[in-house]
Amino acid sequence: METMETQTPYWMLTRMNDGLVKKSKDIMWIEWDDNGKFKAKHEHIAVGRSLIMSPFNQFFTWQTTTVTQITAATPDSEYIEFNTENSTYRLTKIHYND
């Protein structure tokens, strides 16, 4: 069993519209082509990308619609507030010693 000191950090996504919370071990940002099909995966947020939360298979935890605006972010990207086509989100990396 992992202790607080050895537990792996995780990501917590909160949808501000209704308080929905999703958690995952890892995240990635997906870029779409002009036809709405997968184009590339990225480590960082950008307008036009969607967030996907691990596991990265057909059973992923959550996927947002396309990012339309980044309203706040720390330099290390461990805290981000952003808007998508239909929601407002807050993404935070949780460290167990926080």
Beta strands, then each sheet from edge to edge (+ up, - down):
strand 1: 10-15
strand 2: 21-24
strand 3: 27-32
strand 4: 38-42
strand 5: 49-53
strand 6: 62-63
strand 7: 67-73
strand 8: 79-84
strand 9: 88-94
sheet 1: 2+ 1- 9+ 8- 7+
sheet 2: 4+ 3- 5+ 6-
end
